Amino acid sequence: MLDFNPKYPKNPQNLGEKLRKARMDKGMTLKEVAALFSVTDTTVINWEIRGKMPEANKMEMVKRFIEEKPNSEIS
C-alpha cells in the first residue's frame, strides 16, 4: 500500500505535498496529471517537489483535484 512508499506524504504540509498525495491516492502518474491540467510533467514536478505554485488560471483546478476523493472512496 502507499503507506510504505517513502515518497508518499502521510501528513502533507503544503500545496505540493497535498497534490502529490492526491495524485498517488488516485493512482495517477505525473504525465496523467499533467495532461489533466494541460501542462508538462516538469510543471507538475515543480508544483509537487520544487515549491513552485500553479499560475492563477490553474490554481482552482489544482485545489479541486486535491479535494476530490479517489474513486475507491466514493460510496
HTML snippet that shows the backbone in 3Dmol.js (N, CA, C, O; Angstrom):
<script src="https://3Dmol.org/build/3Dmol-min.js"></script>
<div id="view" style="width:600px;height:400px;position:relative"></div>
<script>
const pdb = `
ATOM      1  N   MET A   1       0.840  -1.190   0.000  1.00  0.00           N
ATOM      2  CA  MET A   1       0.000   0.000   0.000  1.00  0.00           C
ATOM      3  C   MET A   1       0.881   1.247   0.000  1.00  0.00           C
ATOM      4  O   MET A   1       2.092   1.163   0.206  1.00  0.00           O
ATOM      5  N   LEU A   2       0.271   2.384  -0.229  1.00  0.00           N
ATOM      6  CA  LEU A   2       1.005   3.639  -0.334  1.00  0.00           C
ATOM      7  C   LEU A   2       1.717   4.034   0.953  1.00  0.00           C
ATOM      8  O   LEU A   2       2.702   4.770   0.904  1.00  0.00           O
ATOM      9  N   ASP A   3       1.247   3.569   2.091  1.00  0.00           N
ATOM     10  CA  ASP A   3       1.867   3.930   3.364  1.00  0.00           C
ATOM     11  C   ASP A   3       3.345   3.547   3.422  1.00  0.00           C
ATOM     12  O   ASP A   3       4.113   4.155   4.168  1.00  0.00           O
ATOM     13  N   PHE A   4       3.745   2.552   2.646  1.00  0.00           N
ATOM     14  CA  PHE A   4       5.118   2.080   2.687  1.00  0.00           C
ATOM     15  C   PHE A   4       6.009   2.781   1.655  1.00  0.00           C
ATOM     16  O   PHE A   4       7.215   2.535   1.621  1.00  0.00           O
ATOM     17  N   ASN A   5       5.446   3.630   0.833  1.00  0.00           N
ATOM     18  CA  ASN A   5       6.211   4.367  -0.168  1.00  0.00           C
ATOM     19  C   ASN A   5       6.843   5.582   0.510  1.00  0.00           C
ATOM     20  O   ASN A   5       6.126   6.442   1.023  1.00  0.00           O
ATOM     21  N   PRO A   6       8.178   5.663   0.520  1.00  0.00           N
ATOM     22  CA  PRO A   6       8.830   6.794   1.196  1.00  0.00           C
ATOM     23  C   PRO A   6       8.520   8.146   0.552  1.00  0.00           C
ATOM     24  O   PRO A   6       8.705   9.187   1.183  1.00  0.00           O
ATOM     25  N   LYS A   7       8.054   8.140  -0.692  1.00  0.00           N
ATOM     26  CA  LYS A   7       7.720   9.401  -1.362  1.00  0.00           C
ATOM     27  C   LYS A   7       6.273   9.813  -1.129  1.00  0.00           C
ATOM     28  O   LYS A   7       5.851  10.882  -1.570  1.00  0.00           O
ATOM     29  N   TYR A   8       5.508   8.965  -0.434  1.00  0.00           N
ATOM     30  CA  TYR A   8       4.106   9.268  -0.161  1.00  0.00           C
ATOM     31  C   TYR A   8       4.002  10.182   1.057  1.00  0.00           C
ATOM     32  O   TYR A   8       4.404   9.795   2.155  1.00  0.00           O
ATOM     33  N   PRO A   9       3.466  11.391   0.876  1.00  0.00           N
ATOM     34  CA  PRO A   9       3.344  12.322   2.014  1.00  0.00           C
ATOM     35  C   PRO A   9       2.172  11.953   2.919  1.00  0.00           C
ATOM     36  O   PRO A   9       1.014  12.192   2.577  1.00  0.00           O
ATOM     37  N   LYS A  10       2.481  11.370   4.072  1.00  0.00           N
ATOM     38  CA  LYS A  10       1.435  10.941   5.004  1.00  0.00           C
ATOM     39  C   LYS A  10       0.739  12.129   5.656  1.00  0.00           C
ATOM     40  O   LYS A  10      -0.468  12.093   5.893  1.00  0.00           O
ATOM     41  N   ASN A  11       1.493  13.170   5.944  1.00  0.00           N
ATOM     42  CA  ASN A  11       0.950  14.379   6.576  1.00  0.00           C
ATOM     43  C   ASN A  11       1.347  15.598   5.751  1.00  0.00           C
ATOM     44  O   ASN A  11       2.236  16.356   6.141  1.00  0.00           O
ATOM     45  N   PRO A  12       0.681  15.786   4.602  1.00  0.00           N
ATOM     46  CA  PRO A  12       1.083  16.884   3.716  1.00  0.00           C
ATOM     47  C   PRO A  12       0.946  18.248   4.383  1.00  0.00           C
ATOM     48  O   PRO A  12      -0.054  18.539   5.039  1.00  0.00           O
ATOM     49  N   GLN A  13       1.961  19.070   4.204  1.00  0.00           N
ATOM     50  CA  GLN A  13       2.009  20.380   4.852  1.00  0.00           C
ATOM     51  C   GLN A  13       1.796  21.543   3.885  1.00  0.00           C
ATOM     52  O   GLN A  13       1.417  22.637   4.305  1.00  0.00           O
ATOM     53  N   ASN A  14       2.033  21.319   2.618  1.00  0.00           N
ATOM     54  CA  ASN A  14       1.921  22.419   1.659  1.00  0.00           C
ATOM     55  C   ASN A  14       1.184  21.941   0.413  1.00  0.00           C
ATOM     56  O   ASN A  14       0.857  20.760   0.295  1.00  0.00           O
ATOM     57  N   LEU A  15       0.927  22.848  -0.503  1.00  0.00           N
ATOM     58  CA  LEU A  15       0.157  22.532  -1.699  1.00  0.00           C
ATOM     59  C   LEU A  15       0.814  21.415  -2.501  1.00  0.00           C
ATOM     60  O   LEU A  15       0.127  20.511  -2.978  1.00  0.00           O
ATOM     61  N   GLY A  16       2.122  21.463  -2.654  1.00  0.00           N
ATOM     62  CA  GLY A  16       2.822  20.443  -3.431  1.00  0.00           C
ATOM     63  C   GLY A  16       2.661  19.056  -2.828  1.00  0.00           C
ATOM     64  O   GLY A  16       2.406  18.091  -3.549  1.00  0.00           O
ATOM     65  N   GLU A  17       2.805  18.948  -1.526  1.00  0.00           N
ATOM     66  CA  GLU A  17       2.642  17.660  -0.856  1.00  0.00           C
ATOM     67  C   GLU A  17       1.194  17.187  -0.936  1.00  0.00           C
ATOM     68  O   GLU A  17       0.939  15.993  -1.092  1.00  0.00           O
ATOM     69  N   LYS A  18       0.257  18.103  -0.831  1.00  0.00           N
ATOM     70  CA  LYS A  18      -1.157  17.740  -0.941  1.00  0.00           C
ATOM     71  C   LYS A  18      -1.476  17.251  -2.351  1.00  0.00           C
ATOM     72  O   LYS A  18      -2.233  16.295  -2.525  1.00  0.00           O
ATOM     73  N   LEU A  19      -0.900  17.904  -3.352  1.00  0.00           N
ATOM     74  CA  LEU A  19      -1.097  17.484  -4.732  1.00  0.00           C
ATOM     75  C   LEU A  19      -0.509  16.094  -4.956  1.00  0.00           C
ATOM     76  O   LEU A  19      -1.157  15.237  -5.557  1.00  0.00           O
ATOM     77  N   ARG A  20       0.698  15.869  -4.482  1.00  0.00           N
ATOM     78  CA  ARG A  20       1.350  14.565  -4.641  1.00  0.00           C
ATOM     79  C   ARG A  20       0.531  13.471  -3.954  1.00  0.00           C
ATOM     80  O   ARG A  20       0.337  12.395  -4.520  1.00  0.00           O
ATOM     81  N   LYS A  21       0.055  13.738  -2.751  1.00  0.00           N
ATOM     82  CA  LYS A  21      -0.757  12.754  -2.027  1.00  0.00           C
ATOM     83  C   LYS A  21      -2.038  12.448  -2.803  1.00  0.00           C
ATOM     84  O   LYS A  21      -2.400  11.283  -2.965  1.00  0.00           O
ATOM     85  N   ALA A  22      -2.723  13.485  -3.283  1.00  0.00           N
ATOM     86  CA  ALA A  22      -3.960  13.280  -4.040  1.00  0.00           C
ATOM     87  C   ALA A  22      -3.684  12.477  -5.311  1.00  0.00           C
ATOM     88  O   ALA A  22      -4.448  11.576  -5.655  1.00  0.00           O
ATOM     89  N   ARG A  23      -2.605  12.799  -5.999  1.00  0.00           N
ATOM     90  CA  ARG A  23      -2.254  12.081  -7.228  1.00  0.00           C
ATOM     91  C   ARG A  23      -1.984  10.615  -6.929  1.00  0.00           C
ATOM     92  O   ARG A  23      -2.482   9.735  -7.630  1.00  0.00           O
ATOM     93  N   MET A  24      -1.205  10.350  -5.902  1.00  0.00           N
ATOM     94  CA  MET A  24      -0.867   8.976  -5.552  1.00  0.00           C
ATOM     95  C   MET A  24      -2.093   8.222  -5.039  1.00  0.00           C
ATOM     96  O   MET A  24      -2.258   7.041  -5.347  1.00  0.00           O
ATOM     97  N   ASP A  25      -2.947   8.876  -4.270  1.00  0.00           N
ATOM     98  CA  ASP A  25      -4.174   8.247  -3.787  1.00  0.00           C
ATOM     99  C   ASP A  25      -5.075   7.830  -4.950  1.00  0.00           C
ATOM    100  O   ASP A  25      -5.778   6.823  -4.871  1.00  0.00           O
ATOM    101  N   LYS A  26      -5.045   8.614  -6.027  1.00  0.00           N
ATOM    102  CA  LYS A  26      -5.872   8.325  -7.200  1.00  0.00           C
ATOM    103  C   LYS A  26      -5.183   7.379  -8.176  1.00  0.00           C
ATOM    104  O   LYS A  26      -5.769   6.987  -9.184  1.00  0.00           O
ATOM    105  N   GLY A  27      -3.937   7.013  -7.875  1.00  0.00           N
ATOM    106  CA  GLY A  27      -3.209   6.085  -8.730  1.00  0.00           C
ATOM    107  C   GLY A  27      -2.823   6.681 -10.069  1.00  0.00           C
ATOM    108  O   GLY A  27      -2.711   5.964 -11.063  1.00  0.00           O
ATOM    109  N   MET A  28      -2.618   7.987 -10.099  1.00  0.00           N
ATOM    110  CA  MET A  28      -2.291   8.670 -11.347  1.00  0.00           C
ATOM    111  C   MET A  28      -0.791   8.937 -11.456  1.00  0.00           C
ATOM    112  O   MET A  28      -0.106   9.117 -10.449  1.00  0.00           O
ATOM    113  N   THR A  29      -0.300   8.960 -12.681  1.00  0.00           N
ATOM    114  CA  THR A  29       1.094   9.286 -12.933  1.00  0.00           C
ATOM    115  C   THR A  29       1.251  10.793 -13.104  1.00  0.00           C
ATOM    116  O   THR A  29       0.272  11.523 -13.255  1.00  0.00           O
ATOM    117  N   LEU A  30       2.500  11.238 -13.078  1.00  0.00           N
ATOM    118  CA  LEU A  30       2.773  12.652 -13.347  1.00  0.00           C
ATOM    119  C   LEU A  30       2.241  13.050 -14.714  1.00  0.00           C
ATOM    120  O   LEU A  30       1.642  14.116 -14.863  1.00  0.00           O
ATOM    121  N   LYS A  31       2.455  12.204 -15.707  1.00  0.00           N
ATOM    122  CA  LYS A  31       2.007  12.513 -17.073  1.00  0.00           C
ATOM    123  C   LYS A  31       0.479  12.624 -17.159  1.00  0.00           C
ATOM    124  O   LYS A  31      -0.042  13.470 -17.886  1.00  0.00           O
ATOM    125  N   GLU A  32      -0.229  11.778 -16.425  1.00  0.00           N
ATOM    126  CA  GLU A  32      -1.697  11.837 -16.434  1.00  0.00           C
ATOM    127  C   GLU A  32      -2.193  13.131 -15.803  1.00  0.00           C
ATOM    128  O   GLU A  32      -3.118  13.759 -16.319  1.00  0.00           O
ATOM    129  N   VAL A  33      -1.590  13.527 -14.702  1.00  0.00           N
ATOM    130  CA  VAL A  33      -1.988  14.778 -14.047  1.00  0.00           C
ATOM    131  C   VAL A  33      -1.615  15.973 -14.926  1.00  0.00           C
ATOM    132  O   VAL A  33      -2.376  16.933 -15.036  1.00  0.00           O
ATOM    133  N   ALA A  34      -0.454  15.906 -15.539  1.00  0.00           N
ATOM    134  CA  ALA A  34      -0.037  16.984 -16.439  1.00  0.00           C
ATOM    135  C   ALA A  34      -1.041  17.147 -17.580  1.00  0.00           C
ATOM    136  O   ALA A  34      -1.409  18.269 -17.928  1.00  0.00           O
ATOM    137  N   ALA A  35      -1.479  16.044 -18.154  1.00  0.00           N
ATOM    138  CA  ALA A  35      -2.457  16.106 -19.243  1.00  0.00           C
ATOM    139  C   ALA A  35      -3.782  16.683 -18.751  1.00  0.00           C
ATOM    140  O   ALA A  35      -4.429  17.457 -19.456  1.00  0.00           O
ATOM    141  N   LEU A  36      -4.179  16.305 -17.541  1.00  0.00           N
ATOM    142  CA  LEU A  36      -5.419  16.812 -16.957  1.00  0.00           C
ATOM    143  C   LEU A  36      -5.396  18.337 -16.840  1.00  0.00           C
ATOM    144  O   LEU A  36      -6.406  18.998 -17.080  1.00  0.00           O
ATOM    145  N   PHE A  37      -4.240  18.891 -16.470  1.00  0.00           N
ATOM    146  CA  PHE A  37      -4.104  20.335 -16.284  1.00  0.00           C
ATOM    147  C   PHE A  37      -3.545  21.054 -17.512  1.00  0.00           C
ATOM    148  O   PHE A  37      -3.350  22.269 -17.482  1.00  0.00           O
ATOM    149  N   SER A  38      -3.288  20.315 -18.585  1.00  0.00           N
ATOM    150  CA  SER A  38      -2.717  20.887 -19.819  1.00  0.00           C
ATOM    151  C   SER A  38      -1.386  21.583 -19.550  1.00  0.00           C
ATOM    152  O   SER A  38      -1.150  22.707 -19.992  1.00  0.00           O
ATOM    153  N   VAL A  39      -0.518  20.879 -18.810  1.00  0.00           N
ATOM    154  CA  VAL A  39       0.835  21.371 -18.533  1.00  0.00           C
ATOM    155  C   VAL A  39       1.802  20.217 -18.776  1.00  0.00           C
ATOM    156  O   VAL A  39       1.375  19.104 -19.082  1.00  0.00           O
ATOM    157  N   THR A  40       3.091  20.473 -18.643  1.00  0.00           N
ATOM    158  CA  THR A  40       4.081  19.416 -18.796  1.00  0.00           C
ATOM    159  C   THR A  40       4.259  18.665 -17.477  1.00  0.00           C
ATOM    160  O   THR A  40       3.888  19.156 -16.411  1.00  0.00           O
ATOM    161  N   ASP A  41       4.832  17.471 -17.570  1.00  0.00           N
ATOM    162  CA  ASP A  41       5.098  16.733 -16.339  1.00  0.00           C
ATOM    163  C   ASP A  41       6.141  17.453 -15.493  1.00  0.00           C
ATOM    164  O   ASP A  41       6.138  17.327 -14.268  1.00  0.00           O
ATOM    165  N   THR A  42       7.030  18.204 -16.128  1.00  0.00           N
ATOM    166  CA  THR A  42       8.010  19.014 -15.381  1.00  0.00           C
ATOM    167  C   THR A  42       7.301  20.071 -14.541  1.00  0.00           C
ATOM    168  O   THR A  42       7.729  20.370 -13.426  1.00  0.00           O
ATOM    169  N   THR A  43       6.232  20.631 -15.065  1.00  0.00           N
ATOM    170  CA  THR A  43       5.458  21.614 -14.304  1.00  0.00           C
ATOM    171  C   THR A  43       4.855  20.970 -13.062  1.00  0.00           C
ATOM    172  O   THR A  43       4.880  21.565 -11.985  1.00  0.00           O
ATOM    173  N   VAL A  44       4.317  19.769 -13.197  1.00  0.00           N
ATOM    174  CA  VAL A  44       3.745  19.072 -12.044  1.00  0.00           C
ATOM    175  C   VAL A  44       4.841  18.775 -11.017  1.00  0.00           C
ATOM    176  O   VAL A  44       4.615  18.915  -9.815  1.00  0.00           O
ATOM    177  N   ILE A  45       6.012  18.372 -11.476  1.00  0.00           N
ATOM    178  CA  ILE A  45       7.146  18.148 -10.568  1.00  0.00           C
ATOM    179  C   ILE A  45       7.487  19.444  -9.842  1.00  0.00           C
ATOM    180  O   ILE A  45       7.743  19.433  -8.638  1.00  0.00           O
ATOM    181  N   ASN A  46       7.492  20.547 -10.560  1.00  0.00           N
ATOM    182  CA  ASN A  46       7.774  21.841  -9.932  1.00  0.00           C
ATOM    183  C   ASN A  46       6.762  22.146  -8.835  1.00  0.00           C
ATOM    184  O   ASN A  46       7.135  22.662  -7.781  1.00  0.00           O
ATOM    185  N   TRP A  47       5.502  21.838  -9.060  1.00  0.00           N
ATOM    186  CA  TRP A  47       4.470  22.077  -8.061  1.00  0.00           C
ATOM    187  C   TRP A  47       4.644  21.150  -6.870  1.00  0.00           C
ATOM    188  O   TRP A  47       4.571  21.581  -5.719  1.00  0.00           O
ATOM    189  N   GLU A  48       4.877  19.857  -7.159  1.00  0.00           N
ATOM    190  CA  GLU A  48       4.919  18.850  -6.093  1.00  0.00           C
ATOM    191  C   GLU A  48       6.185  18.923  -5.247  1.00  0.00           C
ATOM    192  O   GLU A  48       6.125  18.782  -4.026  1.00  0.00           O
ATOM    193  N   ILE A  49       7.314  19.139  -5.880  1.00  0.00           N
ATOM    194  CA  ILE A  49       8.594  18.963  -5.187  1.00  0.00           C
ATOM    195  C   ILE A  49       9.378  20.259  -5.006  1.00  0.00           C
ATOM    196  O   ILE A  49      10.006  20.469  -3.969  1.00  0.00           O
ATOM    197  N   ARG A  50       9.342  21.108  -5.993  1.00  0.00           N
ATOM    198  CA  ARG A  50      10.222  22.285  -6.002  1.00  0.00           C
ATOM    199  C   ARG A  50       9.594  23.530  -5.393  1.00  0.00           C
ATOM    200  O   ARG A  50      10.203  24.599  -5.406  1.00  0.00           O
ATOM    201  N   GLY A  51       8.393  23.403  -4.865  1.00  0.00           N
ATOM    202  CA  GLY A  51       7.774  24.529  -4.167  1.00  0.00           C
ATOM    203  C   GLY A  51       7.216  25.620  -5.058  1.00  0.00           C
ATOM    204  O   GLY A  51       6.874  26.700  -4.578  1.00  0.00           O
ATOM    205  N   LYS A  52       7.120  25.350  -6.350  1.00  0.00           N
ATOM    206  CA  LYS A  52       6.522  26.345  -7.260  1.00  0.00           C
ATOM    207  C   LYS A  52       5.003  26.283  -7.122  1.00  0.00           C
ATOM    208  O   LYS A  52       4.434  25.223  -6.863  1.00  0.00           O
ATOM    209  N   MET A  53       4.369  27.414  -7.296  1.00  0.00           N
ATOM    210  CA  MET A  53       2.915  27.477  -7.208  1.00  0.00           C
ATOM    211  C   MET A  53       2.320  27.518  -8.612  1.00  0.00           C
ATOM    212  O   MET A  53       2.901  28.114  -9.518  1.00  0.00           O
ATOM    213  N   PRO A  54       1.159  26.884  -8.791  1.00  0.00           N
ATOM    214  CA  PRO A  54       0.484  26.968 -10.088  1.00  0.00           C
ATOM    215  C   PRO A  54       0.109  28.412 -10.400  1.00  0.00           C
ATOM    216  O   PRO A  54      -0.128  29.218  -9.501  1.00  0.00           O
ATOM    217  N   GLU A  55       0.060  28.720 -11.689  1.00  0.00           N
ATOM    218  CA  GLU A  55      -0.409  30.042 -12.098  1.00  0.00           C
ATOM    219  C   GLU A  55      -1.879  30.171 -11.713  1.00  0.00           C
ATOM    220  O   GLU A  55      -2.571  29.173 -11.512  1.00  0.00           O
ATOM    221  N   ALA A  56      -2.335  31.386 -11.616  1.00  0.00           N
ATOM    222  CA  ALA A  56      -3.702  31.662 -11.151  1.00  0.00           C
ATOM    223  C   ALA A  56      -4.751  30.899 -11.958  1.00  0.00           C
ATOM    224  O   ALA A  56      -5.743  30.429 -11.402  1.00  0.00           O
ATOM    225  N   ASN A  57      -4.534  30.777 -13.262  1.00  0.00           N
ATOM    226  CA  ASN A  57      -5.533  30.102 -14.102  1.00  0.00           C
ATOM    227  C   ASN A  57      -5.579  28.587 -13.871  1.00  0.00           C
ATOM    228  O   ASN A  57      -6.519  27.936 -14.327  1.00  0.00           O
ATOM    229  N   LYS A  58      -4.605  28.014 -13.187  1.00  0.00           N
ATOM    230  CA  LYS A  58      -4.574  26.581 -12.875  1.00  0.00           C
ATOM    231  C   LYS A  58      -4.866  26.298 -11.397  1.00  0.00           C
ATOM    232  O   LYS A  58      -5.213  25.173 -11.040  1.00  0.00           O
ATOM    233  N   MET A  59      -4.729  27.291 -10.558  1.00  0.00           N
ATOM    234  CA  MET A  59      -4.822  27.088  -9.118  1.00  0.00           C
ATOM    235  C   MET A  59      -6.157  26.481  -8.693  1.00  0.00           C
ATOM    236  O   MET A  59      -6.174  25.550  -7.888  1.00  0.00           O
ATOM    237  N   GLU A  60      -7.258  26.980  -9.207  1.00  0.00           N
ATOM    238  CA  GLU A  60      -8.569  26.463  -8.816  1.00  0.00           C
ATOM    239  C   GLU A  60      -8.730  25.004  -9.231  1.00  0.00           C
ATOM    240  O   GLU A  60      -9.289  24.205  -8.479  1.00  0.00           O
ATOM    241  N   MET A  61      -8.247  24.650 -10.419  1.00  0.00           N
ATOM    242  CA  MET A  61      -8.302  23.255 -10.874  1.00  0.00           C
ATOM    243  C   MET A  61      -7.484  22.355  -9.952  1.00  0.00           C
ATOM    244  O   MET A  61      -7.914  21.252  -9.616  1.00  0.00           O
ATOM    245  N   VAL A  62      -6.312  22.821  -9.546  1.00  0.00           N
ATOM    246  CA  VAL A  62      -5.447  22.042  -8.663  1.00  0.00           C
ATOM    247  C   VAL A  62      -6.130  21.842  -7.316  1.00  0.00           C
ATOM    248  O   VAL A  62      -6.119  20.740  -6.768  1.00  0.00           O
ATOM    249  N   LYS A  63      -6.718  22.895  -6.787  1.00  0.00           N
ATOM    250  CA  LYS A  63      -7.414  22.783  -5.500  1.00  0.00           C
ATOM    251  C   LYS A  63      -8.574  21.792  -5.573  1.00  0.00           C
ATOM    252  O   LYS A  63      -8.769  20.995  -4.654  1.00  0.00           O
ATOM    253  N   ARG A  64      -9.341  21.838  -6.656  1.00  0.00           N
ATOM    254  CA  ARG A  64     -10.455  20.892  -6.820  1.00  0.00           C
ATOM    255  C   ARG A  64      -9.941  19.460  -6.913  1.00  0.00           C
ATOM    256  O   ARG A  64     -10.527  18.546  -6.334  1.00  0.00           O
ATOM    257  N   PHE A  65      -8.844  19.268  -7.643  1.00  0.00           N
ATOM    258  CA  PHE A  65      -8.245  17.936  -7.773  1.00  0.00           C
ATOM    259  C   PHE A  65      -7.843  17.398  -6.398  1.00  0.00           C
ATOM    260  O   PHE A  65      -8.081  16.230  -6.088  1.00  0.00           O
ATOM    261  N   ILE A  66      -7.243  18.241  -5.595  1.00  0.00           N
ATOM    262  CA  ILE A  66      -6.803  17.831  -4.256  1.00  0.00           C
ATOM    263  C   ILE A  66      -7.999  17.449  -3.382  1.00  0.00           C
ATOM    264  O   ILE A  66      -7.925  16.499  -2.603  1.00  0.00           O
ATOM    265  N   GLU A  67      -9.089  18.186  -3.514  1.00  0.00           N
ATOM    266  CA  GLU A  67     -10.263  17.958  -2.665  1.00  0.00           C
ATOM    267  C   GLU A  67     -11.093  16.756  -3.093  1.00  0.00           C
ATOM    268  O   GLU A  67     -11.824  16.192  -2.279  1.00  0.00           O
ATOM    269  N   GLU A  68     -10.990  16.353  -4.368  1.00  0.00           N
ATOM    270  CA  GLU A  68     -11.766  15.205  -4.859  1.00  0.00           C
ATOM    271  C   GLU A  68     -11.289  13.923  -4.206  1.00  0.00           C
ATOM    272  O   GLU A  68     -10.089  13.705  -4.043  1.00  0.00           O
ATOM    273  N   LYS A  69     -12.233  13.083  -3.835  1.00  0.00           N
ATOM    274  CA  LYS A  69     -11.893  11.784  -3.264  1.00  0.00           C
ATOM    275  C   LYS A  69     -11.537  10.818  -4.394  1.00  0.00           C
ATOM    276  O   LYS A  69     -12.094  10.903  -5.489  1.00  0.00           O
ATOM    277  N   PRO A  70     -10.617   9.909  -4.125  1.00  0.00           N
ATOM    278  CA  PRO A  70     -10.328   8.871  -5.124  1.00  0.00           C
ATOM    279  C   PRO A  70     -11.596   8.032  -5.368  1.00  0.00           C
ATOM    280  O   PRO A  70     -12.438   7.919  -4.477  1.00  0.00           O
ATOM    281  N   ASN A  71     -11.735   7.452  -6.548  1.00  0.00           N
ATOM    282  CA  ASN A  71     -12.925   6.661  -6.901  1.00  0.00           C
ATOM    283  C   ASN A  71     -13.209   5.571  -5.872  1.00  0.00           C
ATOM    284  O   ASN A  71     -14.373   5.295  -5.583  1.00  0.00           O
ATOM    285  N   SER A  72     -12.190   4.957  -5.323  1.00  0.00           N
ATOM    286  CA  SER A  72     -12.394   3.867  -4.376  1.00  0.00           C
ATOM    287  C   SER A  72     -13.014   4.332  -3.058  1.00  0.00           C
ATOM    288  O   SER A  72     -13.547   3.518  -2.304  1.00  0.00           O
ATOM    289  N   GLU A  73     -12.950   5.632  -2.776  1.00  0.00           N
ATOM    290  CA  GLU A  73     -13.510   6.164  -1.535  1.00  0.00           C
ATOM    291  C   GLU A  73     -14.910   6.711  -1.709  1.00  0.00           C
ATOM    292  O   GLU A  73     -15.556   7.072  -0.726  1.00  0.00           O
ATOM    293  N   ILE A  74     -15.393   6.780  -2.939  1.00  0.00           N
ATOM    294  CA  ILE A  74     -16.735   7.314  -3.188  1.00  0.00           C
ATOM    295  C   ILE A  74     -17.738   6.199  -2.941  1.00  0.00           C
ATOM    296  O   ILE A  74     -17.607   5.095  -3.471  1.00  0.00           O
ATOM    297  N   SER A  75     -18.736   6.503  -2.129  1.00  0.00           N
ATOM    298  CA  SER A  75     -19.725   5.450  -1.826  1.00  0.00           C
ATOM    299  C   SER A  75     -21.040   5.717  -2.500  1.00  0.00           C
ATOM    300  O   SER A  75     -21.979   4.934  -2.353  1.00  0.00           O
TER     301      SER A  75
END
`;
const viewer = $3Dmol.createViewer("view");
viewer.addModel(pdb, "pdb");
viewer.setStyle({}, {cartoon: {color: "spectrum"}});
viewer.zoomTo();
viewer.render();
</script>
